[in-house]
Amino acid sequence: MINRIREFRRAGGLTLADLAAACDPPTTAQTIGRLETGTRNLSTKWIDRIGSALGVDPGMLVRSEAQPRAQVVAEIGEGEPRPLDPAREAILPTEMAAQGARGEALIVAEITAPIGAYRAGDTLWLKRIADGDEAAVMGAFNCDCLIARPGGRYAFGRLIDRQGKRVGILPAEAGVKQMVIDRPEWIARAIMLVRPL
């Protein structure tokens, strides 16, 4: 079995110390390092603890050596693509989404017709903002959000305003005026787009 703790930890932007502190009960960065490298036995108890700290299904942390996986071989940015040596294991979008949620399930919206920058067939992964988390609401400004309206309806668009219990969004459809939603049940910010080619 191959353990994938390092891939998930790095994908989440966590240091060894961050992951160690997130475990329940907390452990040391040295212990996490030993578990990652295989110099310490990775028991099912450790897999459960680390999976919980990363917010992923514990089964995602290990895989069979016989099972081939996609590899990240290059980084593309400004200039020429930069090769990675060694290549690292790619984390599938669904695995990344679960990891990014830190224990809370994400929600997904499927795009069925072209709307704004989105194409039919796109899948939009969203993270619900916790009630009362004003910093997260402010961080969602100018981001696409799905908003639960009273009566089981939804609104989708760019979050552009908040005044008390009212939020304003600019729908993704061209030519549609700003919408004001009073007392939304919840707001979910788009964090990942999966687009088939």
Solvent accessible surface area in square Angstrom, and as a share of the most:
residue,aa,sasa,rsa
1,M,150,0.67
2,I,63,0.32
3,N,34,0.18
4,R,4,0.01
5,I,0,0.00
6,R,86,0.31
7,E,42,0.19
8,F,0,0.00
9,R,21,0.08
10,R,144,0.53
11,A,39,0.30
12,G,24,0.23
13,G,63,0.61
14,L,33,0.16
15,T,77,0.45
16,L,58,0.29
17,A,59,0.46
18,D,62,0.32
19,L,0,0.00
20,A,3,0.02
21,A,71,0.55
22,A,53,0.41
23,C,4,0.02
24,D,122,0.63
25,P,84,0.53
26,P,94,0.59
27,T,33,0.19
28,T,78,0.45
29,A,35,0.27
30,Q,116,0.51
31,T,15,0.09
32,I,0,0.00
33,G,16,0.15
34,R,113,0.41
35,L,0,0.00
36,E,16,0.07
37,T,80,0.47
38,G,55,0.53
39,T,107,0.62
40,R,102,0.37
41,N,123,0.63
42,L,37,0.18
43,S,41,0.27
44,T,107,0.62
45,K,140,0.59
46,W,28,0.10
47,I,24,0.12
48,D,78,0.40
49,R,42,0.15
50,I,0,0.00
51,G,0,0.00
52,S,86,0.55
53,A,13,0.10
54,L,0,0.00
55,G,11,0.11
56,V,11,0.06
57,D,83,0.43
58,P,44,0.28
59,G,50,0.48
60,M,46,0.21
61,L,0,0.00
62,V,32,0.19
63,R,31,0.11
64,S,47,0.30
65,E,122,0.55
66,A,92,0.71
67,Q,84,0.37
68,P,122,0.77
69,R,46,0.17
70,A,65,0.50
71,Q,88,0.39
72,V,43,0.24
73,V,95,0.54
74,A,40,0.31
75,E,66,0.30
76,I,145,0.74
77,G,55,0.53
78,E,178,0.80
79,G,71,0.68
80,E,153,0.69
81,P,79,0.50
82,R,133,0.49
83,P,101,0.63
84,L,26,0.13
85,D,141,0.73
86,P,114,0.72
87,A,41,0.32
88,R,108,0.39
89,E,14,0.06
90,A,23,0.18
91,I,31,0.16
92,L,85,0.42
93,P,57,0.36
94,T,74,0.43
95,E,15,0.07
96,M,62,0.28
97,A,2,0.02
98,A,34,0.26
99,Q,2,0.01
100,G,31,0.29
101,A,4,0.03
102,R,103,0.37
103,G,65,0.63
104,E,79,0.35
105,A,87,0.67
106,L,25,0.13
107,I,49,0.25
108,V,69,0.39
109,A,24,0.18
110,E,136,0.61
111,I,18,0.09
112,T,122,0.71
113,A,56,0.44
114,P,110,0.69
115,I,46,0.23
116,G,58,0.56
117,A,88,0.68
118,Y,23,0.09
119,R,132,0.48
120,A,57,0.44
121,G,44,0.42
122,D,1,0.01
123,T,32,0.19
124,L,3,0.02
125,W,38,0.13
126,L,0,0.00
127,K,68,0.29
128,R,93,0.34
129,I,21,0.11
130,A,64,0.49
131,D,134,0.69
132,G,69,0.66
133,D,57,0.30
134,E,88,0.39
135,A,82,0.63
136,A,34,0.26
137,V,7,0.04
138,M,118,0.53
139,G,38,0.36
140,A,0,0.00
141,F,59,0.25
142,N,104,0.53
143,C,29,0.17
144,D,18,0.09
145,C,0,0.00
146,L,25,0.13
147,I,0,0.00
148,A,6,0.05
149,R,52,0.19
150,P,68,0.42
151,G,77,0.74
152,G,66,0.64
153,R,134,0.49
154,Y,125,0.47
155,A,6,0.05
156,F,42,0.17
157,G,0,0.00
158,R,105,0.38
159,L,0,0.00
160,I,62,0.31
161,D,49,0.25
162,R,65,0.24
163,Q,127,0.57
164,G,61,0.59
165,K,121,0.51
166,R,124,0.45
167,V,2,0.01
168,G,2,0.02
169,I,0,0.00
170,L,82,0.41
171,P,13,0.08
172,A,25,0.20
173,E,93,0.42
174,A,106,0.82
175,G,86,0.83
176,V,63,0.36
177,K,169,0.72
178,Q,85,0.38
179,M,55,0.25
180,V,79,0.46
181,I,6,0.03
182,D,79,0.41
183,R,151,0.55
184,P,31,0.19
185,E,100,0.45
186,W,38,0.13
187,I,13,0.06
188,A,0,0.00
189,R,83,0.30
190,A,21,0.16
191,I,80,0.41
192,M,43,0.19
193,L,71,0.35
194,V,45,0.26
195,R,72,0.26
196,P,91,0.57
197,L,207,1.03
